[in-house]
Amino acid sequence: MIDLLERLKTALAERYLIERELGQGGMATVYLAHDLKHGRQVAVKVLRPELAAVIGAERFLQEIRVTAHLQHPHILALFDSGEADRFLFYVMPYLEGESLRDRLAREKQLPVDEAVEITRAVAGALDYAHCHKVIHRDIKPENILLHDGQPVVADFGIALAVRAAGGTRITESGLSLGTPQYMSPEQATADRELDGRTDIYSLGCVLYEMLVGEPPHTGPTVQSVIAKVLTDEPRRLRLARGAIPSHVEAAAHKALAKLPADRFNSAQQFAQALTRPAGEPAGPAGPSMPGWVVQLSGVATWVAHHRSTVGLGAALGLAVLGAAWGWLRPADHRSTQVARFELALPAGDRIAPWPGTNIALSPDGTYLVYAGEEGTSGLRQLFLRALDQFEPRAIPGTRGGARPFFSPDGQWLGFYGDGSLRKVAIAGGPPITIAAVPEPSGAAWGPDDQIVFAGRFGLSRVAASGGVAPEVIVAADSGQTLGRPELLPGGRAALVTIRPRLIGTLSDAQIGVASLETGRLTPLGLAGTNPHYRPPGFIVYGTVEQSLLAVPFDLKRLRVTGPPVAMLEGVTVKTGGAAELALSGSGN
């Protein structure tokens, strides 16, 4: 009889070169392999033969495709899946490092701060997946990989695919899905109406084990463990380890509640509870770090609303949150007030309804530029409005202009007009042509006096002084378009909006980061548009749901480090995917 490994090597020989076995789990065996087409190392997971026989290839492959669209920095992507010689397999990136199980086997317990950070990162991945209607169902240390100091969740949705594909035949065959020590009570009783709160329970079990060295419930048999999961309360964490902060203990035990209704409603709430000291009054939700509360304030957000009813004119809605971005110690925490008011446009004028973002706020937050339509002529024109003045003024030489953006010092305005990228001095004077380009989908002016703009082929760069042809520095994939770049401090990378080249839905838009040094484009796992970076480390962006979200961001590693939180509702998002959103450079 041919050895299973040799059979597998033969079955996948045209696509993958199987090198060696990496390990075995309850549902699959994982192999290190070489992807022959793309020239990279991958991990190939092969379902156990008895499981594959029960499930059937067609249904399994159909269900597993649901997870293929998940793109998040803390989720291990699904590269490929298939069936070959009765083997059901799926392919993921191969990451150097170890699993959380390996780490716990070696150290038994982790430092409290590190355990909390791992939990928060995994919670961010879960919250993202739950928002995309995907439940993991098998969160455990074996499925959390540690790579470059960051946790990455593997096998996302695999348990769901197996369950959905196999139905009742799975349990009838005697095979078990999930791991008893990390199963929620509803999963242990085979409740078919599971939601994201089952993953929250499992993550609570993982946090518990990282802190005290063992899961909340253990026993000599599967049946004894499940009995405890259903009936026993776990030992209080601080009785086992007094150094655990009380708010961490409270968050963990809330996640481990028997009834889903008694747990956190979302993984995002779980992450937030791990960062807020017990007894601290809950203010507006905001990204936070251990021991600190971030006051999400100081965003001057101009929201342009186009009123379609004839005769109503138009207005610019202004929402101002607080006075300054900053870190506040818990003792200094105070609520943020949101003020909203409208700046009326001259009678008959309206905001230009063209695609793209047609508003810009000066770096010091004192001037607003917008592309409007004059009531009498209907022609597009750029207007400048000072916050302390009642009337806007048309900027000479900008008739037909669009996509405005400010220079870092606020003295110049860049825009697109007459088939060219152009600039005009705020103080006055004729516009100056920088370079002839197709209409860009956004541009940003860097402190080195270089302008980065999104065009047909990706991101291009041109000197603001003009006189030289633009150069493409980040090429877009053939099926993608890039838009609305935001230069990050240091000038080595830019945030961008990534959308399919062919027309899709607004939900297809996502936030990415592009290296201007290497040309590499990396999705950040954030569904949205118009990203802006704000110190000390946040990305602020709009969503198709017309929300303004903020997410913590590591500027050095160019990674999202926590779940997004809502700051403001009612941001206008156009059908082309652009949000009418502008932030001042100072945050005032």
N, C-alpha and C positions, 0 to 999 in steps of 0.2 A: 504494500500500500504506500502510495506516495506521501511523504511527509507534508503536513499542512503548510509549513513555511515554504517548502519548495513549490507546492501548488500555488501558493499566493504569489511568489516571485514570478512564476510563469504567467499567471493570470494578469498581472499588472506590468509585465515586462516592457510593453510599448509606451507606458506613461511614467512609471516610477521604478527606480532601482531600489529594491528593499535591501537595507544594509544590516540591520540587527533589530532584535526585540528590545523595547525600552521598558515595558512593564505590562501588567495585566490588571484589569478592573472587573467590576461585577458584570458589566455589559460588553466589554470589548478588550482586545489586546492592541497595544500601540507599538508601532514600528518606526524606526528612523529610516527615512527614504530620501532618495535624490529625485527631484522633479526634473525629468529629462527635457521637457519643453522649455521651462523657465530657468533651468540651471540653478536651483536652490534646494536647500535641505528642507524637508517637511516632515510632519508627523502624520502617519497613516494609521487610523484607527479602524480595526476590523471587528464587526460584531461577532459575538460568540456564535458558532454554527447552529446550536440549538435555538438561539434567539432569532437568527436570520430565517431559519426554517419556519418558525411560527409566524413571523411578521409578513414576509413576502417583499420582494424588491420594489415593485411599483408603488405601493402605498408608502413605504418607508422613504423613498426618494422624493415622493411628492410632499410629504410632511416636512422633511428636513430642509427643503428649499425656503421655508418660512423664515428660518434663522439666517439665511445667507446675506440678507440686507443689513444685518446688525453691524454697525461700524462705530466702535467706541474704543478709546485708549486703554480701557481696562477689560475689554472683551477679546478673547482669542478668535480671530476671524475664521470663517469657513471658506476654504479655497475650492474644494471640489467634493463630489460624492458620486457614488456609482455602484454598479453590480458587475462582478466578473467571476465567472466559474462558481456561481452560487455564493460568493463572498459579497457581503454588504459592507461598504467602507465609506469613510469620509476623511477628508484631508484638511489639516490645519497647519499654521506656521510652526516650525520647530524653534523653540526658544531655549537658549542657554540659561542654565540656572537650576532651580529645584522647585519642588512643590512645597506648599505650606505644610503638608504632611511630613515631608522629609525634614523640614526645619523643626517641627514639633517633636519628631522622633529623636532628634539630636539634642534639643534644648528643653523640651517639655513645656516650659512657659516662656512667654515673650515679655519684654518690657511693656508696661502699660501704654505708654505713648505710641509705641509701634503697633501694638494690637489695635488700638483705636484708629490709627491712620489706615491700617489695612482694611479694617471694617468700613471706614468711611469711603474708601476708594471702591470697594466691592459694592457698597450701597449705591454709589453713583452709577455703576454699571447696571445694577438691577433696576434702578429707577428708569434709566434709559430704555432698557429692554421692556419693562412693564408698560412704558408709554407706547411702545410699539407692539403691545399685545402678546409679548413672548414671556413665558414663565420658565425658569430654569428647572425646578423640581428636584435638583440633586446637588445643592450647594453643600460642599464639604471640603476639608483641607486638601484632599486629593485633587480636587478640581480648581484649586486656586494656585496658580503658578507664580513664582517670584522671579522677576526678570529685571535686571538693572535697578534693583531696589523697589520695584513697583509690582503690585499684585495684578494678575491678569486671570480672568475667569475663563475656564475652558469648558468644553462640552455644552455650550449654551443651547438649550432647546432640544438636546439629543434625547433626554428622557421623555420629553413631550412627544417627539417624533416617534419614539418606540411605542409609547403608550397609545398614541392615536392610531398608529399603523397596526398594532397587534390587538387592540381592544381587549375583550375578556379572555381571549386565547392566551394572553401572557400569564394571567394568574392561574388559569386552568392548567397550564403546563408546569406550574410549580416554580417558575422563574420570578424573581423579586426585582422590582424597580425602586430605586432610592436606597438610602442607607439608614437603618433604623435609628441610630444615635442622633441623626440630624433631620429625621422626618418630623413634620408638624403633626399634631393630633389628627387633623382632617385628612392628611395624606396617609397616615398609618391606618385609618379606617376606610381607605379606598374611596373617599368622597370624590365624586366626579366634578363637583363645582369648586375647583381650586382657583384662587386668584393670587396676586402678587404677595399677599400676606403669608403664604406658605413659605416663600423664599426668605421673607423677613425673619420668620421663626428659625429657619435653618441657619441663616447668618448669625442670629443670636446664639445658636449652639456653637458655631465656630468661634465667635468672640469669647464665649464662656470658656471654651477649651484653651484658647490662646492665653487667657488670664490665669487659670488655675490648673491647667495640665490635663484635664479630662472633660468630656462632654457633660452636659447636665444630667443625663441618664445613661447608666451603663448596666450591664448584666451578662450572665453567662450564655444566654440564648437570645435569639431574635424575639421570641415571644415575651421573655421577661423584660427586655428593653421596651418593647411596644406597650406592655402593661404599665410601666412607669411613665412613659410619655403621656399616656391617657389619664393617669390617676395621681401621680406624685408631683409635688412642687420641688423644683431644684433647690439645692442648698444656696443660701444667700452668699453672694460672691465675697463680700467683705469679711465674712466669717472664715473664709479660706485664705484670704489675702488682704490684710488690712490696708495696704498701700493703694488699693483701688479707690479712686474718687467716688463719692456717693452718687454723683450724677451719671457716671458710667455704669455703676451697679443698677441704678434705677432704669436706665435705658435698656440694658441687657435683659433685665427681668420683664420689662414691658414687652420687648420683642418675643419673649418666651411664654407669653400668656397662652392659656389653653384655648380660649376662644379667639378667633380672628378679630372679632369686633373690639377686643380689649388690647389689641396690638396697635402699632403705628399704622396709619392709613397708607403710608407710602414709605419706600426705602429712603427717600429724601428726608422725611421727618425723623427717621431713625438716625441718619447721619447728623442732623442738626441737634438732636437730643444729646449726642455724644460730645458736643462742643459747648453746650450751654450749662454752666454750673447750676446745680439744684437750687431752686428758690429764686433764681433770677427771673424778673418779669419778662415775659415774652414780648419783644418788640416786633417790628416788621421783619419778616424772614430775610435773611441775607447770608451770603457765603461767610464762613467763619473758619477759624483755625483753633486748635486746642489752646484753651486758656485765654482766648481773645474773642471779642465780638467785633465784627466789622460793621461799621456804620455805613450803609450804602447810601451815600448822599452826595450832593454836589453835582448831580447830572443836570445839565440844562438841556432838555429834550424838546426840540421844536417838532411838533407833529402837524403836518400839512393835511388839511381835509379839503377835498374837492367836493363842493356841494352841487349836485346835479340839477336841483330844482331851479329853473330860470327865475331870475329876479332876486334870489336870496344873496347873490354875490358869493364871497368866500372869506375865510378867516384863517389865521394861523393860530393853532392852539399851542399854548406854552405850558409845559409842566416842569416845575422846578422842585427837585428833591433836596432839601437841606442846604447846607452851606459849603461843605468840603468833603472830599473823600478822605477817609482816615481810619486809623485803627483806634479803637477805644477800649480801655480796660473795662471789665464787667462793672466795676463800681461807677464808671462814668457813663454807662449806657443810658441812652434816652431815646425816645421814639422820634421818628422822622415825620415831619409834616409835609404833605404834598400840596403844593399850590398850583392851581390851574387858572389860566385866563386866556382871552383871545385878543389878537392884534388884528383889527379890521383892515381889510384891503380897500383901496379906493373904489368908489361905486362903479360897478360894471366890470371890474377886473376880477380875475380868478387865477388860481394856481394852475400852471400848465399841466395838462393830463398826460403828457408823453411818458413813455416808459423810462425807468431809471429813477435815481434819487436826484431831485432837482432843488434841494435846499442845502445850504452850508452855513455853519456857525463859525465865527472867527475864533481863533485860539483863546482869546481872553473873554469870550462870551458876550461881547458888547454889540456885535453886528450880526445880522442875519442877511444872507443873500438867497433869493429864490427866483426860479424861472416862472414868470407869470404871463398871462395873456392880457393885453390891453383891451379894454372894453370896446373901443371904437373900431380898431383895426383887426383885432383877433390875432395879431402877430405875437410871437414869443419874444420875450425880453427879460434880461436879468435886472432885478431890482435889489437895492441895498436899503436895509431898514435898521436904524440904530434903535436900541432898546429905549433910550431916553427921548426919542422923537416920535411925533404923531404920524408923520407921513413918510412913505418910502420914496426913494428917488431912482429913476431909471439910470443905469450905468451906461454912459455914452459908448457907442461902438459895440454893444453886446446884443443888438437885435438878432433874434434867431439863436441866441446862445442857450446852452444847456449844460448839465452835469458840473455845476460850479464846485470849486475847492480852493481853500486858502493856502497861502504860503505859511511856513512856520511862524514868521514874525507878524503875520496878519496884514502886511503892507501891500500884498499882491493877491489878485484873484485869478486862478486858472479856470478855464472853461473850454467847452467845445463849441465851435462855430465856424461856418463857411468852410467845412471840410478839413478843419485844422484844429490842433490843440493850440490854444491862445492864452495870453495873460494880459491883465490890465491893472494899473496901479489904483488902489483904493482912493488915493488922494486926487486922482484925475489924470487924464492923458489918454492918448489913442491906444487901442489894443495892439499887442505885438504877437506876431505869429511865431510859434515855437517849432512846430513840425506839422506837415500834412499827414493826417492819419484817418482811417475809417472811424466812425463815431465810437468812442470808447464806452465801456460800461462801468465807468468810474475811474478816478485817478487820485493819487496822493502825492504831495509835495514834501520831499525829505529835507532834513537839515543840511545835507550836503549839496543842496540846490539841484538835486536830481528829481525828476518826476517819474513815478511808476504808474503806468496805466494799464487797464485790462482791455485787450483787443481781441481780434478774431483768432489769433494764434496762441493766446495766453497772456502773460504779463510782459510788458516791454518797458524799457527805461530810456529816457531822453534828458539831456541837460536843459534846465529851465531857461538858460541863456539862448538856446536854439543854435542853429547853424550846423547841427550834425543829425544824421539819420537815427531814428530809434533802433534799439537792439532788443531782440527777444531774449529774456533772461529766465523765464519759466514757461515751458511749452505745455499747453493743455493737451490732454488725451484727445483722440479723435472724436470721442463721444461726449466731450465735456466743453463747457464754456466757463470762464472765470469772470468774476465781476467784483466791483466795489472794494478795491484793495485798501488796506489800512496798514501803514508802515509801523513796525514795532520798534521800540527804543533800541538804538544801536545800529539800525538800518540793515541788519543781516537777514531779516525775514519780514513777511507781510501776512496779515490775515486776509482771507479772500472768501467770497461766496462761490460755491461750486454748484453748477446746474447742468443737467443733460443738455447737449446741443440741440436735440430735437425737442419740440414743445412737450412739456409734461405738466404735472400739477405743481403748485407752490410747495407742497410737502416734499418735493424732490430736492429742494435747495438745502445745502448743508454748508457748515463753516469748515474751512481748512486753513492750514498754515503753509506758506510757500517759502522755501529757502532761496534767497536771492544770490547765495553763494554757490549752491550745488544745483539749483533748479528743481529740487525735489518738492513735490506737492503731497501733503499729508492731511487726510480728513481727520477732524477732531471729534467726530461722533456727536456733533451738535446739529440738529435740524433747525435751520434758520437762515437769516440773511442780514446783510449790513453789519458786519462785526466791527467793534471798536475796542481798543485796548485802553484801560485806565489803571494807573498806579493805585495801590502798590502791587497789583497782580490780578486783574479781572478782565474778562471779555464781556462786553455788553452787546447784545444783538436782538434783532426782532424776529418774530415767528409768524407763521401763517395764521395762528390764532390771535394775532394782533396784540401780542404781549411783548413787553420789554424784559428780557432775562439777563441775569449776570451769573457768570461761572468763574470760580477761581482758576488761575492759569499760571503755570510755572514758566516765566520768561526765559530762564536759562535752558531748560530742557524742552521748551515749546510743547508742553503737555497740559491738558486739563487735569486738575487735581481734586475735583469734587463735583457734586451735582449742581445743576443750574437752579436758580431760584427766581421767582417772579418779582419784578420791581414796579411795573407799571402796566396798565391795560389800555387798549385803545390806540395803539400805534398803527397808522395807516400802512397797509401792505398792498401794493399794486398787483394787477394780474400778471405782470412780467416778473414778479418775485422781488421787487425792490421795496424796502421799507422807507417811508419818508421820515428819516431819523438822522439827526446830527447832534454831535456832542462837542462842547467846547474843549479845547486842549487842556485848559487848566482845571476843568471840572467845576467851574463856577457858573 
